Amino acid sequence: MSRKIRGKGNTMDIDQVSEDGPISESGGPTPEMQTFVSKVPEVTLVFWIIKIVCTTLGEIGADALTMSYFGETTADVDPFWKTYGYLVGAAIFFGVFIISVGVQISAKHFHPFIYWTTIVATTLLGTALADYFTRSGGAGYFWGSVILFACVAASLVLWKAVTGTIDIASVRTARSEIFYWVTIMFSQTLGTALGDYVASDDGLGLGYLASAAIFGGAMLVLVLIYYFTSSSRTILFWIAFILTRPLGAVVGDFLDKPHEDGGLELSRHAATAILLVLIIAAILVFPQKPAEESH
């Protein structure tokens, strides 16, 4: 017997519904999909501002643990921490990531503080993982970026194959949310490695400010493409989401790295606290609502 799904006074055949909810011919959500709860925010200018601040916080916050206590800027550090400090930090942040994602998935509605806490958890984990992978693990910034880009691409391809869409407006079930957060975690890790590759002397050596200008300029190009072409909004979203991570990473490095390396050498703990206050203020001052349209 053919199953139907009811919504807003009409029904749909089950073959019009992916396992993660109804989708349109273009892969985006249909009006009937409003019967499923979206727990990710609408993409606005405020969304991107908070995202960049979160990635900057994640870069500095992770460094405050893995570098200031476990690693290269720790005075008289034990050789164990020199080798495994980033990995231990990643394990700690992985625990925070799992708890945050669990709370986010179990939530019944969109909660800005839960969502952005989970974003911060992914960027903390991504920073520590990328530093271990590219430094202690020996992959280097270039190959680390290449491998992590492949991980992001594979995550998106698998997500698309399984659910039929990677549009964030379709993130309305536990399975879609798992794909969403795994993809974001990989993108945050890639962003750290890519930012280090462009800015570091072990990579292109362009420095923090020049690198920030490059990634910021790339974001502006995406804005122009968004407004003046018919390019896929979903693809543009994911490109922008990835680019905000190296932008935040190089800004974070500029704030906390030593003067001789081109940074301002601000206290990592103070900078982390200030960025956290900015995120909380932005969430409180600028109300957000769940995503309902394709981006």
C-alpha positions, -999 to +999 in steps of 0.1 A: +000+000+000+014+034-010+022+056+020+014+093+021+028+122+041+003+149+050+011+186+053-009+219+050-041+203+037-026+180+011-006+148+008+025+136-010+035+102-022+063+086-003+085+086-035+085+124-032+101+122+002+137+115+011+145+097+043+152+131+058+119+147+047+102+160+016+124+175-011+117+194-042+129+185-077+160+208-071+169+189-039+157+217-016+129+215+010+093+218+000+065+236+019+054+203+033+088+200+049+077+225+075+063+196+094+100+188+102+118+210+127+148+230+115+175+235+141+200+254+122+198+292+118+188+312+088+219+324+068+222+362+072+249+387+076+247+382+114+252+344+108+285+350+090+297+376+115+291+352+144+306+323+125+339+342+119+341+353+155+335+317+166+363+304+143+386+331+157+377+320+192+382+284+184+417+291+170+428+311+201+410+289+226+425+257+213+459+273+213+454+284+249+452+247+258+474+229+233+502+255+230+501+273+263+498+242+285+507+212+263+530+223+236+554+246+218+550+278+239+549+259+273+580+266+294+601+234+302+574+212+286+579+174+290+588+157+257+556+137+259+536+169+255+557+181+226+548+149+207+512+143+219+500+176+233+479+184+202+465+149+202+455+151+239+440+185+233+420+170+203+408+142+226+395+167+251+378+188+225+364+157+209+345+150+241+331+185+241+322+181+205+303+148+211+284+163+241+275+194+221+263+175+191+243+152+213+225+181+230+220+198+196+204+167+180+182+159+210+169+195+211+133+198+199+136+233+185+163+257+172+182+272+201+209+298+192+231+292+222+231+254+217+238+258+180+267+282+184+282+263+213+283+233+189+300+255+162+326+266+188+332+229+198+338+220+161+363+248+157+382+240+189+384+203+178+393+213+142+422+235+154+437+208+176+432+181+150+448+201+123+477+211+144+484+175+153+479+163+118+501+189+101+527+194+128+531+164+152+518+140+126+542+153+099+517+157+071+526+194+066+504+223+058+500+216+021+493+179+021+473+183+053+451+208+035+447+185+004+438+155+025+414+174+047+397+190+016+392+155+003+375+146+036+352+176+033+343+167-003+338+130+006+315+140+035+294+162+012+292+136-015+281+108+009+256+131+025+241+140-009+241+103-019+223+092+013+198+119+018+194+135-016+204+170-006+231+190+012+209+221+015+211+233+051+173+239+051+170+201+049+188+196+082+158+185+101+164+150+112+191+133+134+208+117+104+210+149+084+223+167+115+251+140+119+262+146+083+260+183+089+281+184+120+307+159+106+310+180+075+314+211+096+340+195+118+361+185+087+357+220+073+369+236+105+400+213+105+407+220+068+404+258+075+431+257+102+455+238+080+447+260+050+452+292+070+485+280+084+496+270+049+489+305+034+503+325+064+531+304+078+568+305+067+564+267+063+538+274+036+534+304+013+546+327+041+522+356+033+518+366+069+486+369+089+473+403+076+479+395+040+463+361+044+433+377+061+429+400+032+431+371+007+404+351+025+383+382+031+386+391-006+375+356-015+344+360+006+336+393-012+339+375-045+314+349-033+290+377-023+292+391-058+286+356-073+257+352-050+239+384-060+248+386-097+248+350-109+224+320-107+251+297-092+240+271-067+232+287-034+240+255-016+275+252-032+282+288-025+272+284+011+296+255+017+325+273+000+318+304+022+315+282+053+349+267+046+366+300+038+354+316+070+375+291+089+410+301+076+399+337+078+391+333+115+423+312+120+447+338+106+429+366+125+433+345+157+470+338+150+475+375+143+460+383+177+480+358+198+512+350+180+545+366+192+556+400+178+586+384+160+562+362+141+540+391+130+514+388+157+501+411+185+510+387+213+478+392+232+469+370+261+452+339+247+430+337+278+419+373+276+413+372+239+392+340+243+371+357+270+365+388+249+355+369+218+331+347+239+315+379+253+311+392+217+294+360+206+270+360+235+262+397+229+256+391+192+232+362+199+213+383+225+211+415+204+204+400+170+175+374+172+179+345+148+153+322+134+156+287+119+164+282+082+134+278+060+148+285+026+176+272+004+210+290+008 
